[in-house]
Amino acid sequence: MRWEPDHVRHFRPVLLRYFRRHLQHHADAEDLTQEALIRLARSPARVDNAEAYVLRIASNLLRDRFRRDRSHHAGQHEPLDAALHELPSEEPASDHVYAGRERLQRFLAALDELPPRCREVFLLQRYEGMTYAAIALQLQVSVSAVEKHMMRALLHLQARLAET
């Protein structure tokens, strides 16, 4: 007997009933039914008793599932959905968001208070990741001048952010 799509459609309800009798979750029964049908469709075997062959596939799948569950201690696992409400939220608390925004506003205001060249050196170093030598080359100043601008910027920002 060659496996045709009609055979697969015929055996789906049989397999589903079989797995539902042996498994607690309908989703597991659906999964194993699908797996059995895939194996059936791929099977090159020619058999005389198709129903017995299909149930042998189902029996083997079920035995494999029980062995895997036993070796993985599946009975001791708690479904994630049940414990999901107990997990802390990934969203920051509103007071942290507010405090972060306030701190950012203070930082930006303090940054705006810096002289333009000093602010530019700070941003190139901290946000563009440039070295002092690269900044000096780009702005056509000495490395010592870049160091002085950075020191001025850092001291100013530290003082302004420490005020509150």
Kinemage of the C-alpha trace (Angstrom):
@kinemage 1
@onewidth
@group {chain A} dominant
@subgroup {mainchain}
@vectorlist {calphas} color= white
{ca met a 1} P 0.000 0.000 0.000
{ca arg a 2} L 1.328 3.437 -0.947
{ca trp a 3} L 0.535 6.351 1.426
{ca glu a 4} L -1.794 8.860 -0.193
{ca pro a 5} L -3.165 12.157 1.229
{ca asp a 6} L -6.530 10.400 1.695
{ca his a 7} L -4.894 7.877 4.005
{ca val a 8} L -3.396 10.674 6.040
{ca arg a 9} L -6.802 12.387 6.342
{ca his a 10} L -8.390 9.072 7.304
{ca phe a 11} L -5.882 8.336 10.097
{ca arg a 12} L -5.750 11.816 11.653
{ca pro a 13} L -8.902 11.402 13.804
{ca val a 14} L -7.807 7.886 14.807
{ca leu a 15} L -4.412 9.148 15.928
{ca leu a 16} L -5.864 12.162 17.705
{ca arg a 17} L -8.230 9.967 19.740
{ca tyr a 18} L -5.393 7.592 20.562
{ca phe a 19} L -3.098 10.346 21.829
{ca arg a 20} L -5.862 12.166 23.727
{ca arg a 21} L -6.579 8.975 25.679
{ca his a 22} L -2.956 8.787 26.778
{ca leu a 23} L -1.953 12.441 27.240
{ca gln a 24} L -3.205 15.179 29.536
{ca his a 25} L -2.804 18.115 27.196
{ca his a 26} L -4.626 18.370 23.890
{ca ala a 27} L -1.770 20.383 22.414
{ca asp a 28} L 0.585 17.447 23.048
{ca ala a 29} L -1.894 15.120 21.352
{ca glu a 30} L -2.009 17.452 18.355
{ca asp a 31} L 1.787 17.579 18.189
{ca leu a 32} L 2.191 13.814 18.305
{ca thr a 33} L -0.605 13.343 15.764
{ca gln a 34} L 1.223 15.673 13.410
{ca glu a 35} L 4.501 13.842 13.981
{ca ala a 36} L 2.859 10.468 13.342
{ca leu a 37} L 1.316 11.735 10.108
{ca ile a 38} L 4.659 13.090 8.953
{ca arg a 39} L 6.310 9.739 9.634
{ca leu a 40} L 3.482 7.989 7.859
{ca ala a 41} L 3.782 10.232 4.795
{ca arg a 42} L 7.558 9.731 4.657
{ca ser a 43} L 7.410 5.995 5.181
{ca pro a 44} L 8.595 3.969 2.197
{ca ala a 45} L 7.224 0.768 3.733
{ca arg a 46} L 4.512 -1.238 2.047
{ca val a 47} L 2.227 -2.809 4.623
{ca asp a 48} L -0.756 -5.139 4.550
{ca asn a 49} L -2.472 -3.784 7.649
{ca ala a 50} L -2.289 0.014 7.452
{ca glu a 51} L -4.149 0.684 10.699
{ca ala a 52} L -1.816 -1.559 12.694
{ca tyr a 53} L 1.189 0.168 11.108
{ca val a 54} L -0.163 3.627 11.989
{ca leu a 55} L -0.887 2.605 15.560
{ca arg a 56} L 2.641 1.130 15.814
{ca ile a 57} L 4.037 4.550 14.807
{ca ala a 58} L 1.787 6.207 17.400
{ca ser a 59} L 2.783 3.733 20.085
{ca asn a 60} L 6.473 4.331 19.410
{ca leu a 61} L 6.000 8.103 19.530
{ca leu a 62} L 4.107 7.852 22.800
{ca arg a 63} L 6.758 5.600 24.351
{ca asp a 64} L 9.477 8.035 23.229
{ca arg a 65} L 7.545 10.930 24.772
{ca phe a 66} L 7.141 9.126 28.114
{ca arg a 67} L 10.843 8.222 28.185
{ca arg a 68} L 11.859 11.795 27.408
{ca asp a 69} L 9.499 13.206 30.024
{ca arg a 70} L 10.824 10.790 32.633
{ca ser a 71} L 14.478 11.542 31.842
{ca his a 72} L 13.810 15.291 31.855
{ca his a 73} L 11.686 15.117 35.013
{ca ala a 74} L 8.788 16.752 33.179
{ca gly a 75} L 6.411 16.119 36.080
{ca gln a 76} L 8.462 18.414 38.297
{ca his a 77} L 8.322 21.371 35.912
{ca glu a 78} L 5.905 24.180 36.503
{ca pro a 79} L 4.430 25.764 33.396
{ca leu a 80} L 5.748 29.242 32.752
{ca asp a 81} L 2.233 30.633 32.342
{ca ala a 82} L 1.404 29.706 35.927
{ca ala a 83} L 4.410 31.547 37.354
{ca leu a 84} L 4.384 34.445 34.911
{ca his a 85} L 2.397 36.770 37.162
{ca glu a 86} L 4.994 36.305 39.916
{ca leu a 87} L 7.905 37.498 37.783
{ca pro a 88} L 9.024 41.095 38.213
{ca ser a 89} L 8.157 43.412 35.368
{ca glu a 90} L 10.868 44.345 32.912
{ca glu a 91} L 9.528 47.871 32.742
{ca pro a 92} L 11.222 50.272 35.127
{ca ala a 93} L 9.083 51.690 37.887
{ca ser a 94} L 7.570 55.071 37.051
{ca asp a 95} L 9.553 56.807 39.803
{ca his a 96} L 12.794 55.482 38.262
{ca val a 97} L 11.741 56.705 34.832
{ca tyr a 98} L 10.910 60.134 36.244
{ca ala a 99} L 14.202 60.311 38.168
{ca gly a 100} L 16.137 59.244 35.070
{ca arg a 101} L 14.447 61.876 32.913
{ca glu a 102} L 15.079 64.534 35.518
{ca arg a 103} L 18.749 63.553 35.758
{ca leu a 104} L 19.041 63.609 31.962
{ca gln a 105} L 17.491 67.095 31.821
{ca arg a 106} L 19.937 68.345 34.455
{ca phe a 107} L 22.839 66.801 32.530
{ca leu a 108} L 21.753 68.375 29.230
{ca ala a 109} L 21.290 71.766 30.897
{ca ala a 110} L 24.773 71.517 32.443
{ca leu a 111} L 26.193 70.476 29.077
{ca asp a 112} L 24.597 73.538 27.442
{ca glu a 113} L 26.336 75.775 30.015
{ca leu a 114} L 29.773 74.711 28.750
{ca pro a 115} L 31.621 76.877 26.225
{ca pro a 116} L 31.116 75.537 22.675
{ca arg a 117} L 34.687 74.219 22.217
{ca cys a 118} L 34.667 72.534 25.628
{ca arg a 119} L 31.290 70.903 24.909
{ca glu a 120} L 32.498 69.749 21.497
{ca val a 121} L 35.617 68.114 22.976
{ca phe a 122} L 33.528 66.367 25.623
{ca leu a 123} L 31.018 65.020 23.084
{ca leu a 124} L 33.689 63.873 20.659
{ca gln a 125} L 35.491 61.973 23.390
{ca arg a 126} L 32.544 60.536 25.353
{ca tyr a 127} L 29.958 59.958 22.631
{ca glu a 128} L 32.036 59.541 19.488
{ca gly a 129} L 34.744 57.570 21.319
{ca met a 130} L 37.586 59.558 19.818
{ca thr a 131} L 41.013 59.674 21.430
{ca tyr a 132} L 42.495 62.919 22.682
{ca ala a 133} L 45.015 62.839 19.826
{ca ala a 134} L 42.259 62.364 17.207
{ca ile a 135} L 40.231 65.208 18.715
{ca ala a 136} L 43.300 67.467 18.724
{ca leu a 137} L 43.936 66.650 15.084
{ca gln a 138} L 40.311 67.251 14.077
{ca leu a 139} L 39.983 70.552 15.965
{ca gln a 140} L 43.553 71.649 15.140
{ca val a 141} L 44.522 72.184 18.774
{ca ser a 142} L 47.132 70.570 20.993
{ca val a 143} L 46.501 67.392 22.972
{ca ser a 144} L 47.122 69.470 26.095
{ca ala a 145} L 44.271 71.787 25.120
{ca val a 146} L 41.968 68.797 24.641
{ca glu a 147} L 42.951 67.511 28.098
{ca lys a 148} L 42.189 70.892 29.648
{ca his a 149} L 38.782 71.113 27.915
{ca met a 150} L 37.911 67.615 29.107
{ca met a 151} L 38.949 68.395 32.680
{ca arg a 152} L 36.887 71.591 32.657
{ca ala a 153} L 33.842 69.760 31.242
{ca leu a 154} L 34.082 66.903 33.733
{ca leu a 155} L 34.478 69.195 36.739
{ca his a 156} L 31.564 71.374 35.630
{ca leu a 157} L 29.243 68.412 34.985
{ca gln a 158} L 30.197 66.751 38.250
{ca ala a 159} L 29.520 69.941 40.222
{ca arg a 160} L 26.184 70.629 38.489
{ca leu a 161} L 24.895 67.078 38.868
{ca ala a 162} L 25.948 66.903 42.524
{ca glu a 163} L 23.935 70.033 43.419
{ca thr a 164} L 20.645 68.165 43.873
